Amino acid sequence: MNISTNNIHIDTQKAPEFIDITDKVREFVAESGINNGIAVIYSMHTTCAIRINENEPLLLEDMADLLSRISPRESDYRHNDFSIRTVNMNADECPNGHAHCQHLTLGTSESIPIVDGILKMGRWQSIFLVELDMPRPRDVIVQIIGK
């Protein structure tokens, strides 16, 4: 069993933002030398998701609209009330309850089989880092496990 661990660092530009990281993950798989196994793509953040979907501009707009309807930025969130919130506070804390709630519907990671050295993805599938909060530095771990 072999394991290869890599990091993708991205400075996001807006929210929501769908950033296609498929080519970088494929590059890591090729460099790993692993022929059969699995690639795990994992966001290290609670307001930035990893999802697989189609990279089609109008669909990306539709998905952004859906996220806004699920948890609108303008809604009231107890997480955003800094007069009562006392847990996990930072000096630069921002009101981002909407992003946490959107993340809950998307998730933190994806796992993709590797067969004969190739990610087994459907024709239209792409791997996205989905920024839900605001522009900021993000890190994604790509761990490739197999033989």
N, C-alpha and C positions, 0 to 999 in steps of 0.2 A: 504494500500500500504506500503510495506517495501522496504528499500534500504540498501544494503550492499556494502561498497566500500573497495577495497583491492589494494595493490601495489605489483607488481613483480619487483624486482631489479635484473638486469642481467649485468654482465661485459662481453661484447662481446669480441671475440678473433680475428676476421678478417672481411673483407668485400669483396664480399658479404658473409653473413652468415645467414643461416636459422635455427632459434632456435625454437624447438617445445615446446610450452607452454601449450599445451592442457591439460595435467594432472593437472597442477597447477590451471587452470581455472575451471576444473571439481571439484577440491578440494574446491575451493572458493564457487561454487554453492552448494555443499553438506553442507558446514559449514553455509551457509546463511539461510538455512531452508525455502527458497523460492521454492514453488512447481510449480508455473506458472508465467511466466514473460519473462524477456529478460536479457541477459548478454551483456554488451558493453565492448569491449576490445579496449583500446585507448593508442596509443603511444604518449608520451609527447615530441616528437622530430620531426624535419623536415627532418632528414636524416636517419630515422629508421621507417619502416612501420610495419603494422599488416595485415596479409593476411591469407586466408584459402586456403589450397591446399593439395595435397597428399604428405605424407612423404615417398618418394621413392628416394633412393640415386641418381640414374641416372637422374631422373626428376629434382631433386634439382640442379644438375650440368647443366642441360639444361636451367633451369630458371636463374641461375647465368650467363650463356653465353648470354641469351637473354638480361638481364639487361646491360651487357657490350656492346652489339651491339646497344641498344637503346641510351645510353648515356655513351660513353667510357670515362674512367678516363683521358685518354691522350688528349682528345679534348680540344679546346679552349673554355673557359667560361668567360664572363665578370665578373661574381661573383668572379673569382679567381685572377683578376687583382687588386692587392692591391694598385697599384699606382693611380688608379682612383676610387676605391670603398671607400665610406665614411660612409655607413650605416651598422649598426649591426656588428661592428668590435669588436673583443676581442683581448686581449694580445696574446692569444695562437691560433689565427685564422689560419686555414689551408685551402688549396685550395680544396673545396669539391663541386664545381658546379655540377659535375656529379651525386653526391648522391642526391642533391636537385631535379634534373631533373628526376632521377629514381624514387624518392619518389612520384613525381607528377603522375606517371603512376600507382602506387600501392595504396597509400592512408594511412590514419592515423588510421582507426578503422574498426572493424567488429562488427556486432550485431547478436546474436544467440538466437533463442527462447529457453525457458525452459518450458518443459511440464512434469508434474508429477515428478518434481525435477531433471530432466535429460536434459542436453544440447541436443537439437535436431540437430545432425550432421549426415551427410552421412557416410557410412561405411569407406571410405578412407580419409575423411576430417580430417585435423589437423590444429591447429591454430599456426601460425608462427610469431615471431618477426623477421623482416628481417633487418639486419644491412647493410647499404649501404655506410657508410663513412669510419670508421676506428675503431679499438678496443677502447672501452670507456664504461663508466657506462651508463646504460639505465634504464628508469623507464616506466612501463606499468601500467595503471590504469584499474582495472576490477571492473565495477559497475554492480551490480545485482539488478534489480528492479522488484517487483511483489508481489504476495501474497503466 
